[in-house]
Amino acid sequence: MKIASLIFRLLLSATPLGHGAILAHAQSYPTKPIHIVVPYGAGGGTDLVYRALAPMLGEILGQQIIIVNKPGGASTIGLDTVAKALPDGHTIAVGNIAYGANPSLMKKMPFDAGKDLLPVSLVSTLPLVLVVNPSLPIREVHQLISYAKANPGKLNYSSAGNGSGNHLAAELFNYMAGLKMQHIPYKGGSPAVLSTMSGDTDILFASIPTAIQYLPSMKLIPLAVTSARPTSFLPAIPTISEVALPGFEAVEWNGIFVPASTPVIVVRTLNLAFVKALAHPDIKAKLAALGADPVGSTPEDFAAFISKEIITWGKVVKEAGITID
């Protein structure tokens, strides 16, 4: 992957500009509504983050922000749409954990993630929460592992789709615990949650935004979170690493990408807009309510982050033998 070198060349080609100069040079952008393509269905954790951001981004950029959901293909359908879009900054993409895993999961991708898309900013991170249907006789992670081993092939898990964060976290869990739970993919986080809540599937590594409303009523039973340390969003819930599988970590993330030939001034304008929005107290509060940690990074830092993700998930995919169904 050549993401880091691509962003480096882009920045080298630019004249250093301060915030005021960027705004002055970017008066011609944007000239129309900006479409943010979310490669998952409406109502999922990733979708909710950008719907929360949209009004503030619209105010900062002076144009309407329209969320477009294009699920499918382990997020590649939506990303491919943007990779092939006019590189003028009016059609931008959301990438997430699947962006780092797909090059290892897929024999052939519809676009080159290292050449066709350019990182703009890491937007937010959020741990997942392992939940089970309340009808199962399981209330702790070690009980889940024991039950799955005693009943091989009986348990299944839902996900937001092949290559999604839910899928990857569950397969990492399978690998580290020595299990064979079956994967049932859906088109988005919301239907995956409803499936587990109804009992059509047994467990889910759910994004906190889509699951948290069902936890107080015990419609879903939380067992643990997937971050290395406990999260402030669910402070009473332990981590998988501390109660069952030392070293387990699978944190969902999302960020903004544009077509690789997008002008530098547009990339920088978008970057400043996202960083400003994510620093606003109202946005911080909205994302906190969704269980998401706002970030807002430079394009360079985001590129470096993605490079690490590709290496990390490449190793996991190979060692665990994960494949796209």
Buried (B, 14 or more C-beta within 10 A) or exposed (E): BBBBEBBBEBBEEEEEBEEEEBEEBBEEBBEEEBBBBBBBBBBBBBBBBBBBBBBBBBBBBEBBBBBBBBBBBBBBBBBBBBBEBEBBBBBBBBBBBBBBBBBBBBEEBBBEBBEBBBBBBBBBBBBBBBBBBBEBEBEBBEBBBEBBEEEEEEBBBBBBBBBBBBBBBBBBBBBBBEBEBBBBBBBBBBBBBBBBBEEBBBBBBBBBBBBBEBBEEEBBBBBBBBBBEBBEBBEEBBBBBBBBBEEBBBBBBBBBBBBBEBBBBBBBBBBBBBBBBBEBEEBBEBBEEBBBBBBBBBBBBBBBBBBEBBEBBBEBBEEBEBEBE
